[in-house]
Amino acid sequence: MMRTLGVDRHLKVVADHEAVTNRAVDRCRSCGHQDECSTWLDEHQQSENPPDYCRNSDLIARLQHAAGQR
């Protein structure tokens, strides 16, 4: 998801990026939309916004803002 939205490289420069990444992975794994997410990712090579159900949408928005994408 982070790669599709173009923020994966920005995550690596966040303070305590390892812990932030681990929390993002935990939120993703505990989401009840794995099948929908997998389909969404298959259908989108790039996108500006995550799907509405994405539990990491706030983090993604902050990373996009920091990267000047928003």
Contacts in CASP RR format, 6 or more apart in sequence:
PFRMAT RR
TARGET T0000
AUTHOR 0000-0000-0000
METHOD contacts of the structure
MODEL  1
MMRTLGVDRHLKVVADHEAVTNRAVDRCRSCGHQDECSTWLDEHQQSENP
PDYCRNSDLIARLQHAAGQR
1 28 0 8 1.000
1 37 0 8 1.000
1 41 0 8 1.000
1 50 0 8 1.000
1 54 0 8 1.000
1 56 0 8 1.000
1 60 0 8 1.000
2 8 0 8 1.000
2 11 0 8 1.000
2 24 0 8 1.000
2 56 0 8 1.000
2 60 0 8 1.000
2 63 0 8 1.000
4 41 0 8 1.000
4 44 0 8 1.000
4 45 0 8 1.000
4 46 0 8 1.000
4 47 0 8 1.000
5 46 0 8 1.000
5 47 0 8 1.000
5 48 0 8 1.000
5 49 0 8 1.000
5 50 0 8 1.000
5 60 0 8 1.000
5 64 0 8 1.000
6 46 0 8 1.000
6 67 0 8 1.000
6 69 0 8 1.000
7 60 0 8 1.000
7 63 0 8 1.000
7 64 0 8 1.000
7 67 0 8 1.000
7 69 0 8 1.000
10 63 0 8 1.000
10 66 0 8 1.000
10 67 0 8 1.000
11 17 0 8 1.000
11 20 0 8 1.000
11 21 0 8 1.000
11 24 0 8 1.000
11 63 0 8 1.000
14 20 0 8 1.000
14 63 0 8 1.000
14 66 0 8 1.000
20 59 0 8 1.000
24 56 0 8 1.000
24 59 0 8 1.000
27 55 0 8 1.000
27 56 0 8 1.000
28 37 0 8 1.000
28 55 0 8 1.000
28 56 0 8 1.000
30 55 0 8 1.000
31 37 0 8 1.000
31 53 0 8 1.000
31 54 0 8 1.000
31 55 0 8 1.000
33 51 0 8 1.000
33 53 0 8 1.000
36 51 0 8 1.000
36 53 0 8 1.000
37 51 0 8 1.000
37 53 0 8 1.000
37 54 0 8 1.000
40 51 0 8 1.000
48 64 0 8 1.000
48 69 0 8 1.000
49 57 0 8 1.000
50 56 0 8 1.000
50 57 0 8 1.000
50 60 0 8 1.000
54 60 0 8 1.000
61 70 0 8 1.000
64 70 0 8 1.000
END
